[in-house]
Amino acid sequence: MKNFIIVGTQRTGSSALGEAIAFHSKVVCGWEWTERVSRKNKIPFAQRALMGDFSHLADMHKKHMADNFNSNLQWLGYRRLFGSSDKWIFHPKYSIKSWLDQLNDHIKWFRSCPDLHIIHIVRHNNIEWLKSKYVARKAGSFVGKAYPKDIKVKIPISAAVRRLQAKKWIDDQLALLERSNPYLQLSYESLSEGMDGMLASMLEFLKCAPEVSIKSGGMIKKQSNKRPQEYIENYEELVTQLELLDLLKY
C-alpha cells in the first residue's frame, strides 16, 4: 500500500479534499490523526498509522479507519495541517506553534521518504482566509455548518499581518517538497469551480483510474457564500494595510 499526505495551513479546504479522494474504492484518507497528539508522538503515531496500525489513535479516528479500511486499498493517507500563528519574534520560523506542530521535523520525515506523495492545498485569497479563520473561531464552527447569519468580526490588523506572514512561510516551506517527493499543489479557489476537476487531478497524481464524479449533495458544504466585507467590520482598513504590505494574495 502506498501513502500520501494532504498538507497545508488550516482553513484551506483540506477536509473537502480528503473526503473527495476517499470516494475512490482504492483510496482511504484519515482525518487529522495527530492534531491533538503530544509533540513527541506526532510523527511516530502517523508513521504507525500509515502502515495500517491504528491502535494508538483516538477513538474517533480508529472508528473512522475501521469503517473505511480494507485489504483492497492501494492508497492510505491522512491530513497534516500546520497552524499560522501570530505569536512569533523576528521570523515565523521561531513560532512556538510551528515548534509544537514539528513543521521542520515533518518536512525532514517527508523528504526521507521519496515515495511519499504530497498533496499541498493552498488558499491564495488572504482576505477570504482571514474571514474564514476569525469567523469560524467566533462561531465555534469549523466544518460544514453554516455561519450564523448576522455574525461580525473585527480582525486585529497587526495580528492578521503576522498570521499571513506565517502562512506564507509555511506554504513556501511545504512547496519545497516538490524537489524531493511526488508533489501536487492545488488551490482552494479551484473548489469554487467544482470538486470534479480537483478529484481528477488527485486521481491522476496517484495514478488511479477515475470511478465516479463527486456530487455536490454528498460533499462538505461551504460555510458561507457571503462576501468578506459582510463579515469583517474593519474590512476597508484591513484591505488597505494588506495592500501596502503586498499581502492580499499568496
C-alpha positions as CSV (number, residue, x, y, z in Angstrom):
1,M,0.0,0.0,0.0
2,K,1.3,3.4,-0.9
3,N,1.0,6.6,1.2
4,F,0.0,10.2,0.6
5,I,-0.4,13.2,2.9
6,I,-2.6,16.2,2.4
7,V,-0.7,19.2,3.8
8,G,-1.2,22.9,4.1
9,T,-2.3,25.5,6.7
10,Q,-5.7,25.4,8.4
11,R,-8.9,26.8,6.8
12,T,-7.8,25.8,3.2
13,G,-10.3,23.1,2.2
14,S,-8.3,20.0,3.2
15,S,-11.4,18.4,4.7
16,A,-13.2,18.5,1.3
17,L,-10.1,17.2,-0.4
18,G,-9.8,14.2,1.9
19,E,-13.5,13.4,1.6
20,A,-13.4,13.7,-2.2
21,I,-10.3,11.4,-2.7
22,A,-11.8,8.8,-0.3
23,F,-14.8,8.4,-2.7
24,H,-12.5,6.2,-4.7
25,S,-12.6,2.5,-3.8
26,K,-8.8,2.1,-3.8
27,V,-8.1,5.1,-1.5
28,V,-8.7,5.9,2.1
29,C,-7.9,9.2,3.8
30,G,-7.7,9.7,7.5
31,W,-8.6,12.9,9.3
32,E,-6.1,14.9,11.2
33,W,-4.8,11.9,13.1
34,T,-2.2,13.8,15.2
35,E,-3.9,17.2,15.8
36,R,-4.3,16.5,19.5
37,V,-1.3,14.2,19.9
38,S,1.6,15.3,22.0
39,R,4.6,16.8,20.2
40,K,6.9,13.8,20.6
41,N,4.3,11.4,19.3
42,K,3.0,13.2,16.2
43,I,5.4,11.7,13.7
44,P,5.7,8.2,15.3
45,F,1.9,7.8,15.6
46,A,1.5,8.9,12.0
47,Q,4.1,6.5,10.7
48,R,2.5,3.6,12.5
49,A,-1.0,4.6,11.1
50,L,0.4,4.8,7.6
51,M,1.5,1.2,8.0
52,G,-2.1,0.2,8.9
53,D,-1.7,0.2,12.7
54,F,-4.5,2.5,14.1
55,S,-4.5,1.1,17.6
56,H,-2.8,4.1,19.2
57,L,-5.1,6.7,17.6
58,A,-8.0,8.4,19.3
59,D,-11.3,6.5,19.3
60,M,-13.0,8.7,16.6
61,H,-10.0,8.1,14.3
62,K,-10.0,4.3,15.0
63,K,-13.7,4.1,14.2
64,H,-13.3,6.1,11.0
65,M,-10.5,3.9,9.8
66,A,-12.3,0.7,10.9
67,D,-15.3,1.8,8.8
68,N,-13.2,2.6,5.7
69,F,-10.1,0.5,5.7
70,N,-9.9,-2.8,3.8
71,S,-7.4,-5.1,2.2
72,N,-8.2,-4.0,-1.4
73,L,-6.9,-0.4,-0.9
74,Q,-3.9,0.8,-2.8
75,W,-3.5,4.2,-1.1
76,L,-3.6,5.2,2.5
77,G,-3.2,8.8,3.6
78,Y,-4.2,11.4,6.2
79,R,-4.3,15.2,6.6
80,R,-1.5,17.1,8.3
81,L,-2.1,20.8,8.7
82,F,0.1,23.4,10.3
83,G,-1.1,26.4,12.3
84,S,-0.3,30.0,11.2
85,S,0.2,31.8,14.5
86,D,0.8,35.5,15.0
87,K,2.9,34.6,18.1
88,W,6.5,34.8,16.9
89,I,9.6,37.0,17.2
90,F,12.0,38.0,14.5
91,H,10.7,35.4,12.0
92,P,7.7,33.0,11.7
93,K,10.1,30.0,11.9
94,Y,10.6,30.9,15.6
95,S,6.8,30.5,16.3
96,I,6.0,28.3,19.3
97,K,3.1,26.9,17.2
98,S,5.5,25.7,14.4
99,W,7.7,24.1,17.1
100,L,4.7,22.3,18.6
101,D,3.5,21.3,15.2
102,Q,7.0,20.0,14.4
103,L,6.9,21.6,10.9
104,N,10.6,21.2,10.3
105,D,10.7,17.6,11.6
106,H,7.7,16.7,9.4
107,I,9.4,18.1,6.3
108,K,12.6,16.1,7.1
109,W,10.4,13.0,7.5
110,F,8.6,13.6,4.2
111,R,12.0,14.2,2.4
112,S,13.4,10.9,3.8
113,C,10.5,9.0,2.1
114,P,10.9,9.8,-1.6
115,D,7.8,7.6,-2.5
116,L,5.6,9.6,-0.1
117,H,3.1,11.6,-2.2
118,I,2.4,15.1,-1.1
119,I,-0.9,16.9,-1.9
120,H,-0.5,20.6,-0.9
121,I,-3.7,22.7,-0.7
122,V,-3.1,26.4,-0.7
123,R,-5.6,29.3,-0.2
124,H,-4.5,32.3,-2.3
125,N,-7.1,34.9,-1.3
126,N,-5.8,36.1,2.0
127,I,-8.9,38.2,2.9
128,E,-11.1,35.2,2.4
129,W,-8.7,33.1,4.5
130,L,-8.7,35.7,7.4
131,K,-12.5,35.9,7.2
132,S,-12.8,32.1,7.4
133,K,-10.3,31.8,10.3
134,Y,-11.8,34.6,12.5
135,V,-15.5,33.9,11.8
136,A,-15.1,30.2,12.3
137,R,-13.4,30.8,15.6
138,K,-16.1,33.2,16.8
139,A,-18.9,30.9,15.7
140,G,-17.2,27.8,17.1
141,S,-17.9,26.1,13.8
142,F,-15.1,24.7,11.6
143,V,-16.5,22.2,9.2
144,G,-19.8,22.0,7.2
145,K,-22.1,24.0,9.5
146,A,-23.2,27.4,8.1
147,Y,-22.1,30.5,10.0
148,P,-24.8,32.5,11.9
149,K,-26.4,35.0,9.5
150,D,-25.6,38.2,11.5
151,I,-22.1,37.3,12.8
152,K,-19.5,40.0,12.6
153,V,-15.8,40.1,13.5
154,K,-13.2,42.8,13.9
155,I,-9.9,41.5,12.8
156,P,-6.8,42.8,14.6
157,I,-4.6,44.2,11.8
158,S,-1.2,43.6,13.4
159,A,-2.2,40.0,14.3
160,A,-3.6,39.4,10.8
161,V,-0.4,40.6,9.2
162,R,1.7,38.3,11.3
163,R,-0.6,35.4,10.6
164,L,-0.4,36.0,6.9
165,Q,3.4,36.2,7.1
166,A,3.5,32.9,8.9
167,K,1.0,31.3,6.4
168,K,3.3,32.4,3.5
169,W,6.4,31.0,5.2
170,I,4.7,27.6,6.0
171,D,3.4,27.3,2.4
172,D,6.8,28.2,1.0
173,Q,8.4,25.5,3.1
174,L,5.9,22.9,2.1
175,A,6.2,23.9,-1.6
176,L,9.9,23.0,-1.5
177,L,8.9,19.3,-1.1
178,E,8.4,19.4,-4.9
179,R,12.2,18.9,-5.0
180,S,12.2,15.6,-3.1
181,N,8.8,14.0,-3.3
182,P,6.0,13.4,-5.8
183,Y,4.1,16.7,-5.3
184,L,0.8,18.2,-6.3
185,Q,-0.3,21.7,-5.4
186,L,-4.0,22.5,-5.5
187,S,-5.8,25.8,-4.7
188,Y,-8.8,26.3,-2.5
189,E,-10.1,28.8,-5.1
190,S,-10.5,25.9,-7.6
191,L,-13.1,24.4,-5.3
192,S,-15.5,27.1,-6.5
193,E,-15.2,25.6,-10.0
194,G,-16.3,22.2,-8.7
195,M,-14.7,19.3,-7.0
196,D,-14.7,17.0,-10.1
197,G,-11.7,18.8,-11.6
198,M,-9.7,18.6,-8.3
199,L,-10.6,15.0,-7.9
200,A,-9.4,14.2,-11.4
201,S,-6.1,15.9,-10.7
202,M,-5.6,13.9,-7.5
203,L,-6.5,10.6,-9.1
204,E,-4.1,11.3,-12.0
205,F,-1.4,12.2,-9.5
206,L,-2.0,8.9,-7.6
207,K,-2.3,7.0,-10.9
208,C,-5.8,5.8,-10.0
209,A,-8.4,5.2,-12.8
210,P,-11.4,7.5,-12.4
211,E,-14.5,5.8,-11.0
212,V,-17.1,8.4,-10.0
213,S,-18.0,12.1,-10.2
214,I,-18.5,14.0,-7.0
215,K,-22.0,15.2,-6.5
216,S,-22.4,18.4,-4.5
217,G,-25.0,16.9,-2.3
218,G,-22.5,14.4,-0.9
219,M,-19.8,16.8,-0.1
220,I,-19.0,19.0,2.9
221,K,-20.9,22.2,2.5
222,K,-19.3,25.6,2.3
223,Q,-20.0,27.6,5.5
224,S,-20.6,30.8,3.7
225,N,-21.2,32.3,0.3
226,K,-21.2,35.9,1.5
227,R,-18.5,38.4,0.8
228,P,-15.8,39.1,3.4
229,Q,-17.0,42.7,3.8
230,E,-20.3,41.4,5.1
231,Y,-18.5,39.7,8.0
232,I,-15.4,42.0,8.7
233,E,-16.3,45.2,10.5
234,N,-12.9,46.8,9.7
235,Y,-12.8,45.5,6.1
236,E,-11.6,48.7,4.4
237,E,-8.9,49.4,6.9
238,L,-7.7,45.8,6.7
239,V,-7.5,45.7,2.9
240,T,-5.7,49.0,2.8
241,Q,-3.0,47.7,5.2
242,L,-2.6,44.4,3.4
243,E,-2.3,46.1,0.0
244,L,0.6,48.3,1.4
245,L,2.4,45.1,2.6
246,D,1.6,43.1,-0.6
247,L,-0.3,40.5,1.5
248,L,-3.7,40.4,-0.2
249,K,-2.7,37.3,-2.2
250,Y,-0.4,34.5,-1.7
